[in-house]
């Protein structure tokens, strides 16, 4: 049996096929190495500094321009959440995709993945370990940035809502992990680092350009009567839009903070459209399910596929 097709050390035979087992010890060992590599490259501290500066800078701008036509709002934690969300929804996916696109593709291209799998690690251990390691880099840098910024943010705002601030942190972490899972999946499915980088960019374009454009195009088709102006079409469009992780990020924020994704007038219009009951897929709790699904499903696909490819 050749080295490329030999089963990994963590695989066991079942019905003539080899099924990967998952070892928590192996997963944590792989995650620890990934995290330590990031710390040694100063990536971790750089990201922590970035999130710290983002929070302090946004708060300083809010405090300076409070009541001015540029801001037009009182400087509060809720307003800070809105402003950081508008930037974080763009920046966090970019960071997560950059962190993850080379995680496995890079090791396959260099051949070091075979050395890793010669140890008692299954392929599933590698996928899950890489997810935990890269997610830890992003999550802990967010945590440190938020913790260090808490005091200057409170001082600049004058008032400080801990619930809103912590809620923004937790949802941002979850959002970042979702995009890290997508990046790890891309890295698992594609052997070439060049193609993996292009695919990671494609993921970003998909959710920020193609997905909204598809919704807008469908709305235009309804307006120009190429699609029926029916309740079913409207429901399908809103369901499709709610499945975008970027939309889910904002909706989950409104679930755990005082920032509402929709104003009272929009909520009243939705209730009138659906006879007083807003569909489940437009409710905030469903957005949490969507973000969790964007973690679980891609990683399940990655583990399944990686278990069956030649290295």
Secondary structure as UniProt FT lines:
FT   TURN            3..5
FT   TURN            9..10
FT   STRAND          11..14
FT   TURN            15..16
FT   STRAND          17..20
FT   HELIX           24..40
FT   TURN            41..42
FT   HELIX           43..64
FT   TURN            65..67
FT   TURN            69..71
FT   HELIX           77..100
FT   TURN            101..104
FT   HELIX           105..110
FT   HELIX           112..118
FT   HELIX           123..157
FT   HELIX           162..189
FT   HELIX           193..205
FT   HELIX           206..210
FT   HELIX           211..223
FT   TURN            224..225
FT   HELIX           231..242
FT   HELIX           245..256
FT   HELIX           264..273
FT   TURN            274..276
FT   HELIX           280..282
FT   HELIX           284..306
FT   TURN            307..308
//
